[in-house]
Amino acid sequence: MTKNVLTKAALTLALALSAAAPSALAKSAKKPKHSAEHVAAVKKCNEDYSAAVKSAKTLKGKEHSAAIAKAKADRKQCLANAPK
């Protein structure tokens, strides 16, 4: 009798878990695509940053460090101002 009850309980539990698994996996949210304006703004920010870093490579010492830091700060601000 106990074997029958345990078997039924185990089967019921296995069935419940197998039925719940697909619904739990299906709820994963997809990332929304960015607008064309956002993509263009990010591309421009990255290009400006690359140009600033390229020009900073000609500098030495503290001037180089300051130019890189300014380029990073400008890029961060540019990305923050980009349309969502």
Backbone hydrogen bonds, N-H to C=O, Kabsch-Sander energy under -0.5 kcal/mol:
donor,donor_aa,acceptor,acceptor_aa,energy
5,V,1,M,-2.0
6,L,2,T,-2.6
7,T,3,K,-2.2
8,K,4,N,-2.2
9,A,5,V,-2.4
10,A,6,L,-2.5
11,L,7,T,-2.4
12,T,8,K,-2.5
13,L,9,A,-2.4
14,A,10,A,-2.4
15,L,11,L,-2.4
16,A,12,T,-2.4
17,L,13,L,-2.3
18,S,14,A,-2.2
19,A,15,L,-1.8
20,A,16,A,-1.8
21,A,17,L,-1.6
23,S,19,A,-0.6
24,A,20,A,-1.7
25,L,21,A,-2.0
26,A,22,P,-1.9
27,K,23,S,-0.6
28,S,25,L,-1.0
39,V,35,S,-2.2
40,A,36,A,-2.3
41,A,37,E,-2.4
42,V,38,H,-2.6
43,K,39,V,-2.2
44,K,40,A,-2.3
45,C,41,A,-2.4
46,N,42,V,-2.5
47,E,43,K,-2.3
48,D,44,K,-2.6
49,Y,45,C,-2.3
50,S,46,N,-2.4
51,A,47,E,-2.3
52,A,48,D,-2.3
53,V,49,Y,-2.6
54,K,50,S,-2.3
55,S,51,A,-2.3
56,A,52,A,-1.8
57,K,53,V,-1.1
58,T,55,S,-1.0
59,L,56,A,-1.5
63,E,60,K,-1.1
64,H,60,K,-0.7
65,S,61,G,-2.2
66,A,62,K,-2.7
67,A,63,E,-2.3
68,I,64,H,-2.4
69,A,65,S,-2.5
70,K,66,A,-2.5
71,A,67,A,-2.3
72,K,68,I,-2.5
73,A,69,A,-2.4
74,D,70,K,-2.7
75,R,71,A,-2.4
76,K,72,K,-2.4
77,Q,73,A,-2.4
78,C,74,D,-2.5
79,L,75,R,-2.7
80,A,76,K,-1.9
81,N,77,Q,-1.8
82,A,78,C,-0.8
